[in-house]
Every structure is written in C-alpha cells, then in structure tokens.
Amino acid sequence: MAVIKPFSAVRPTQNLAAEIAALPYDVYNEEEAREEVKKHPDSFLRIDRAETQLEPGVDPYSEDVYRKAHSTYVEMKRNCEYIKDENLMYYIYSLTMNGRVQTGIVATAFVDDYVNGVIKKHENTRVEKEIDRINHITALGAQTGPIFLAYRSNVNINAIVNKVMNTTKPLYDFVADDGIGHKIYKITATEDILNLVDEFAGINDIYIADGHHRAASAVKVCLKKREENGEDNSAESNYFLSVLFPDDQLMIMDYNRTVKDLNGLSVDELIEKISDKFDIKEAHDGQKSPSKKGEFGMYVDHKWYMLSIKPEYVQKDDPVKALDVSILQDYLLEPILGIKDPRTDERIDFVGGIRGMEELEKRADNDMKISFSMYPTSIHELFNVADAGMLMPPKSTWFEPKLRSGLLIHEF
C-alpha cells in the first residue's frame, strides 16, 4: 500500500505564479539559465540555479550558491511573494500541451515506500547530481521540484479529480512562454481528502516517471533527518513532494541519439554491417521517424534510411533487452559504432523528441556525423522494467510536458 499524504504548500501569490513558475533546473545549461533569469527576473530559477545571481564563473556547487538560494527564498517569503496554506490538502495540477490535457494530484509521498520498493525506479542516478540537490534541499529546508510519479489509472481517484475541476475555480491558470497551459486547484473537502488517502492506500505500485535524481536526493535528506533527530514516521521530513499521474494520461516522446563519427567506416561499409541484423532501406515520402516499435530512422550523409530489426533478434522475454533503445545499443551502437557505455562515452549525445527531426539533421550535418530517431518507449514498457526490478538504459524516456518548479513547495 502507498502512503500519499496531503500537505500545506508554500506557494506564490496569484499574481506572481506565472512569472515564478520555472522549468526543472536540469533542462538548462548555465548560459541558458542566466538568460532565462534576465528575461524573467522573478523566475524560480534564481533559487533553483542560484549561480545565476552571482558572477559568471562561480562554481555552481559552491556554498555561496546554496546560501544565495536560501537567502532569496527567505526574502521572497518575507516580501509575501510566497504564502503558506494553513490547512492540509491535496492539489490538482493540470497541464495542457497541443490540446492534450494531463492531470495529476500534488501530494507528499512516504520515504519508506521508496526504500521498500512500493515507489519503483527504472534509472540509475549519479552521485554528483544527487549531492547538488541534497545541498539545495538542505539549504532551503524544503523540496521545490516535484517528483513525477505514475500509477495505473483509478476510476475513483479520477472521479474526485473531475468533480473538483468541474465545481471549483483554479487557484492558478496561465499559459507559459512555451505554450503549455498550467492550472492548479485545491482539494479541501474532508470527504475527498479521506477518500484519496484510502484510494492511494490500495495502490501497491507507483513508478517514478521523471525526476530520479530529485527523488533520491529528497529521500536521502529525509533519512538523514530521521537519523539525526530520531523523528518518527509521522514527521513531515519523512515525506517528499510529488505529482501523481494516471498512466493513461501520460505521453512519452522519443529520446533520440546522435554520434560523432562512423568508427572508421564509410557509409557503404556501415550499411553493409547494419544489414546483418536490420532490414535497411532508403526512406521515402519524407519519412524521418519510425512508425512502430522495432523500427529506427537513421540520418547520415544528408540522407534518411529506415531500419527494422530482424525478428530473430528481438528478445521478448527480457523487458530491458526488448526495449528499442536496447536493441539499437546492443546491435548497432556498440558492435558497429563502438559506443560501449552511452552514459560515459563522449562520442554520443541524446536529443529529446521535443526538438524534432530537424535537430537530428542539424547535429549530424555539423558537430556530429550520424543520427538515429527512435520510436517512443511506452509507459507500460517502463512499468514492466520497474516491476522486474530492472533498470532502463540511460535516456530511454522523454516526458512532456515538464512540471514547473516553484509553484507548490513542501517545507519540512
């Protein structure tokens, strides 16, 4: 059973929500983050990436940066740019992208559910990225970037969400610069809150869709506080900020690959080697991306090809090996292009599907040599891998739209 609790959020005043709400800290490099803060001086990035308020060249992991994040947050609360709700409640977070609506419940999840595997992960995390968020959470005494969780759709939860959205006005309602619509509602009725607690208690499997590093960092901070302070399981520090979405509303986009060279091969030699495991043909009618699982687009030397894995090489019994990202890695990137570890090899880069096929062409025509377009991993493939206690290869999923940070904050 899952323990998913209501909480009292620290949140921006209504007139500032649109300006404060920011994309996750890790979608920007430092230059992009500084430009975003120049464009939107109230953006939460000035807290999430506090180096943007210090001189260029500062170490983004220095104590000065975390102190600046803390002082900025305190100042915003002192100036009443942030307020805190008095009562415990759930919140609804609805996002609209290209007419498609995705609606989740903002709540706090129990640390022990993460530790014991009720909340399941499908990716490894990197220690240095964890340390950064651990320091950030500790400096603020709060979790500010929600963890994106998924669960199998539940009709009773859906009914409560729909009722609240149809009978109350949103707390926030704005469209961000990227065209994504954001609405936040409060769930305050005692009956609804108790019913949601009960419904989530009946769910045995919840999955981290996006935000593995934020989740691992939040959990480690909570466990450290428990150890240091001897706090029992009821303490607020035992819970971390999350948004929970039903699986049937989620969209995973392709996460594509681009490689710097052909590993010493000519294009003809490359195609000959690929033909051993894949059926390959030149793309026609403008096709650049695959239309089904097991199919891949390949752009090299200003030309698109379509690759299809031969049936005898598909391993259906292994949920990781059956992923398209694994097929490409195991039968092409490693044996032919020499990419042994995509997590560390500097010859490979990854391009989120939100950037389109033009970005793959641009990279292959300029700083790289060859690009591959992928068929998106499905949410149920993600569930299968996590249920098996296995991990996906890096950069297997690209979720859109992205949750905004700074809208609802969980203090402990």
C-alpha positions in Angstrom: 0.0 0.0 0.0 1.1 3.5 -0.7 1.1 6.4 1.8 0.3 9.5 -0.1 -0.4 12.5 2.2 -2.0 15.9 1.8 0.2 18.8 2.9 0.2 22.6 3.3 2.0 24.1 0.4 4.1 27.2 0.3 3.1 28.9 -2.9 3.4 32.1 -4.9 0.7 34.8 -4.7 -1.7 34.5 -7.5 -0.4 37.5 -9.5 3.2 36.1 -9.4 2.6 32.4 -10.2 3.1 32.7 -14.0 6.4 34.6 -13.6 7.8 32.4 -10.8 7.0 29.0 -12.2 10.1 27.6 -13.9 11.1 24.5 -15.9 13.2 22.0 -14.0 16.7 23.2 -13.1 18.4 20.5 -15.2 16.8 21.3 -18.6 19.1 24.4 -18.8 22.8 24.8 -19.0 24.3 27.7 -17.1 24.2 30.2 -20.0 20.6 29.3 -20.8 19.6 29.6 -17.1 21.2 33.1 -16.9 19.3 34.2 -20.0 16.1 32.9 -18.6 16.5 34.8 -15.3 17.3 38.0 -17.3 14.1 37.5 -19.2 12.1 36.6 -16.1 13.7 38.2 -13.0 11.1 36.6 -10.7 11.7 33.1 -12.1 12.2 30.3 -9.6 15.4 29.5 -11.5 17.1 32.3 -9.4 16.6 29.9 -6.5 16.9 26.5 -8.3 20.0 27.8 -10.1 21.2 30.5 -7.7 24.5 30.8 -9.5 22.5 33.0 -12.0 22.5 35.7 -9.3 26.3 35.5 -8.8 29.2 36.4 -11.0 29.8 34.2 -14.1 32.4 31.6 -13.5 31.3 30.8 -9.9 31.3 27.1 -9.0 27.6 26.2 -9.2 28.1 23.7 -6.4 29.8 26.1 -4.0 28.4 27.0 -0.6 27.9 30.6 -1.8 25.4 29.3 -4.4 23.3 27.4 -1.8 23.5 30.3 0.6 22.2 32.6 -2.1 19.3 30.1 -2.8 18.4 30.2 0.9 18.6 34.0 1.3 16.5 34.5 -1.9 13.8 32.1 -0.7 13.7 33.7 2.7 13.4 37.2 1.1 10.5 36.1 -1.1 8.6 34.8 1.9 9.4 38.0 3.9 8.1 40.1 1.0 4.9 38.0 0.9 5.7 36.8 -2.7 5.2 33.3 -1.2 2.5 32.4 1.2 1.6 29.2 3.1 -1.7 27.5 3.1 -3.0 26.9 6.7 -4.7 23.5 6.2 -3.6 20.1 4.9 -4.9 19.5 1.4 -4.2 17.8 -1.9 -3.8 19.9 -5.0 -4.6 19.2 -8.7 -2.0 20.1 -11.3 -3.4 20.1 -14.9 -1.2 20.7 -17.9 -2.3 21.3 -21.5 0.0 20.8 -24.4 -1.2 21.0 -28.0 -4.8 20.4 -26.8 -3.9 17.3 -24.8 -4.6 17.5 -21.1 -2.6 15.7 -18.4 -3.9 16.0 -14.8 -2.2 14.8 -11.6 -2.5 15.1 -7.8 0.1 17.0 -5.9 0.9 15.4 -2.6 3.7 14.1 -0.5 5.0 10.5 -0.8 6.4 8.4 2.1 10.1 7.8 2.2 9.7 4.2 3.3 7.6 3.5 0.2 10.7 4.5 -1.9 13.1 2.5 0.2 10.8 -0.6 0.2 10.0 -0.6 -3.5 6.4 0.5 -3.4 7.6 3.5 -5.3 9.7 2.0 -8.1 12.6 3.4 -10.1 13.8 2.4 -13.5 17.0 4.5 -13.8 20.4 4.7 -12.1 21.4 8.0 -10.5 24.7 9.8 -10.5 26.2 10.7 -7.1 27.4 14.2 -8.1 23.9 15.2 -9.3 22.4 13.8 -6.1 24.8 15.8 -3.9 23.8 19.1 -5.6 20.1 18.6 -4.9 20.8 17.3 -1.4 22.6 20.5 -0.7 19.9 22.6 -2.3 17.0 20.9 -0.3 19.0 21.2 2.9 19.7 24.9 2.4 16.1 25.7 1.8 14.6 23.2 4.3 12.1 22.4 1.5 11.5 20.4 -1.6 10.8 22.7 -4.5 10.8 20.5 -7.6 8.1 17.8 -7.6 8.9 14.2 -8.4 6.8 13.0 -11.4 5.1 9.7 -10.3 2.8 7.5 -12.3 0.2 4.9 -11.3 -2.3 2.7 -13.0 -5.4 4.7 -13.6 -8.0 4.5 -10.8 -11.7 5.4 -11.5 -12.4 6.6 -8.0 -9.4 9.0 -8.0 -10.4 10.2 -11.5 -13.9 10.9 -10.3 -12.7 13.1 -7.4 -10.3 15.0 -9.6 -13.0 15.6 -12.3 -15.6 16.7 -9.7 -13.2 19.3 -8.1 -12.1 20.6 -11.5 -15.8 20.9 -12.6 -17.0 22.6 -9.5 -14.2 24.9 -8.3 -12.2 27.7 -9.9 -8.4 27.1 -10.4 -6.0 28.7 -7.9 -3.7 29.4 -10.9 -4.4 29.4 -14.6 -1.8 30.6 -17.0 0.0 29.7 -20.3 3.8 29.7 -20.2 6.1 31.1 -22.9 6.4 27.7 -24.4 2.6 27.4 -24.9 2.0 24.9 -22.1 -1.1 25.7 -20.1 -0.9 25.2 -16.3 -3.8 25.1 -13.8 -3.7 24.4 -10.1 -6.7 23.5 -8.0 -7.2 22.9 -4.3 -8.8 19.7 -2.9 -10.1 20.9 0.5 -13.2 18.9 1.3 -12.6 16.5 4.2 -14.5 13.7 2.5 -12.5 14.0 -0.7 -9.2 14.1 1.2 -10.0 11.0 3.2 -11.2 9.1 0.1 -8.0 9.9 -1.7 -5.9 8.7 1.3 -7.8 5.4 1.2 -7.6 5.0 -2.6 -3.9 5.5 -2.7 -3.5 3.1 0.2 -5.0 0.5 -2.1 -2.3 1.0 -4.8 0.7 -1.3 -4.4 2.8 0.0 -7.3 3.8 3.6 -8.0 6.5 4.5 -10.5 9.0 7.3 -10.9 8.4 8.6 -14.4 10.8 11.5 -14.3 13.0 13.0 -11.6 15.1 10.1 -10.3 17.8 12.4 -9.0 15.3 14.7 -7.3 13.7 11.7 -5.7 16.9 10.1 -4.5 18.1 13.4 -3.1 14.9 14.1 -1.3 14.8 10.7 0.3 18.4 10.9 1.5 17.7 14.2 3.2 14.7 12.8 4.9 16.5 9.7 6.1 19.4 11.8 7.4 17.0 14.0 9.4 15.3 10.9 10.8 18.6 9.5 11.9 19.9 12.8 13.4 16.7 13.8 15.1 15.1 10.5 16.0 11.9 11.6 14.3 9.1 9.1 14.0 7.3 8.3 10.7 4.7 11.0 11.3 7.3 13.9 11.0 6.9 16.0 7.9 10.5 15.3 7.0 9.6 11.7 6.1 7.7 12.8 3.0 8.7 14.3 -0.3 6.9 16.4 -2.8 5.3 14.5 -5.7 2.8 14.8 -8.5 1.0 11.6 -9.3 -0.5 11.0 -12.8 -2.6 8.1 -14.1 -0.9 6.1 -16.7 -3.5 6.6 -19.4 -2.9 10.4 -19.5 0.9 10.3 -20.0 2.9 10.9 -23.1 6.4 9.7 -23.6 8.3 11.2 -26.5 11.2 9.7 -28.5 14.7 10.2 -27.0 17.0 10.2 -30.0 20.7 9.6 -30.5 23.5 11.3 -32.4 27.0 10.0 -32.8 30.2 11.9 -33.6 31.7 9.6 -36.2 31.3 6.3 -38.0 34.0 4.5 -36.1 36.3 4.4 -39.2 33.7 3.1 -41.6 32.5 4.5 -44.9 28.7 4.9 -45.3 28.6 1.9 -47.6 30.6 -0.2 -45.1 28.3 0.9 -42.3 25.1 -0.1 -44.2 26.6 -3.5 -45.0 27.3 -4.1 -41.3 23.9 -2.9 -40.3 22.2 -5.2 -42.8 23.3 -8.2 -40.8 20.8 -7.6 -38.0 18.5 -5.0 -39.6 16.5 -4.7 -42.8 17.5 -1.3 -44.2 16.1 0.9 -47.0 16.2 4.5 -48.1 13.3 6.5 -46.6 10.7 7.7 -49.0 7.8 10.3 -48.8 9.6 12.4 -46.3 9.7 9.7 -43.6 12.2 10.5 -40.9 10.9 8.9 -37.7 9.8 5.3 -37.1 6.1 4.4 -37.3 6.2 1.3 -35.0 8.3 -0.5 -32.4 11.4 -2.2 -33.7 11.9 0.4 -36.4 14.5 3.2 -36.4 15.3 6.2 -38.5 19.0 6.8 -39.5 20.3 10.1 -40.9 23.8 10.1 -42.4 25.5 11.9 -45.3 22.3 14.1 -45.8 20.1 11.1 -46.3 17.4 9.3 -44.2 17.2 5.5 -44.0 14.7 3.3 -42.2 15.9 0.3 -40.2 13.8 -2.6 -38.9 15.3 -5.2 -36.5 15.0 -8.7 -37.9 12.5 -10.7 -35.9 15.0 -13.4 -34.8 17.0 -10.7 -32.8 14.0 -9.5 -30.7 14.2 -10.8 -27.1 10.7 -10.7 -25.8 11.3 -12.4 -22.5 13.6 -9.7 -21.2 11.8 -6.4 -20.6 15.1 -4.4 -20.9 16.6 -6.2 -23.9 13.2 -5.8 -25.6 13.3 -2.0 -25.5 14.1 -0.3 -28.7 16.8 1.7 -27.0 18.5 -1.6 -26.0 18.1 -3.0 -29.5 19.9 -0.1 -31.1 22.6 -0.1 -28.4 23.2 -3.9 -28.5 23.1 -4.5 -32.2 24.3 -1.2 -33.7 25.8 1.4 -31.4 28.1 -0.9 -29.5 29.2 -3.6 -32.1 29.3 -1.3 -35.1 29.9 2.3 -33.9 31.9 1.3 -30.8 29.7 3.0 -28.2 30.3 0.7 -25.3 28.9 2.8 -22.4 26.4 5.5 -23.6 26.5 7.0 -20.0 30.2 8.0 -20.3 31.1 7.9 -24.0 31.7 11.4 -25.2 31.1 10.4 -28.9 27.3 10.0 -28.3 24.7 12.7 -27.4 21.0 12.5 -26.8 18.3 14.7 -28.3 14.8 14.9 -26.8 12.0 14.4 -29.2 10.6 17.8 -28.4 13.4 19.3 -30.6 12.2 17.5 -33.7 13.9 15.7 -36.6 15.5 19.0 -37.7 17.7 19.0 -34.7 18.9 15.4 -35.6 19.7 16.6 -39.1 21.5 19.7 -37.8 23.7 17.8 -35.4 24.7 15.2 -38.0 25.5 17.9 -40.6 27.6 19.9 -38.2 29.2 18.7 -34.9 28.2 15.0 -35.2 28.1 12.6 -38.1 25.1 10.3 -37.8 21.7 10.5 -36.0 19.1 7.9 -35.1 15.4 8.6 -34.5 13.6 6.3 -32.0 10.1 5.0 -31.5 9.0 6.2 -28.1 9.2 3.9 -25.1 5.7 3.2 -23.8 4.6 3.8 -20.2 3.8 0.1 -19.9 7.3 -0.9 -21.0 8.5 1.4 -18.2 6.2 -0.4 -15.8 7.4 -3.8 -16.9 11.0 -2.9 -16.4 10.4 -1.4 -12.9 8.2 -4.4 -11.9 11.0 -6.7 -12.8 13.4 -4.8 -10.5 15.5 -3.9 -13.5 16.9 -0.6 -14.9 16.4 1.0 -18.3 19.4 2.2 -20.4 20.1 5.9 -20.0 18.0 8.4 -21.9 15.1 5.9 -22.6 12.2 8.3 -21.9 11.4 11.9 -22.6 8.3 13.1 -20.8 6.3 16.1 -22.0 5.0 18.5 -20.8 7.5 19.2 -18.0 6.3 20.1 -14.5 7.1 23.6 -13.3 9.1 24.1 -10.1 8.3 26.8 -7.5 4.6 26.6 -7.8 3.9 24.3 -4.8 6.7 23.9 -2.2 6.9 21.3 0.6 8.6 22.6 3.7 9.8 20.3 6.4 
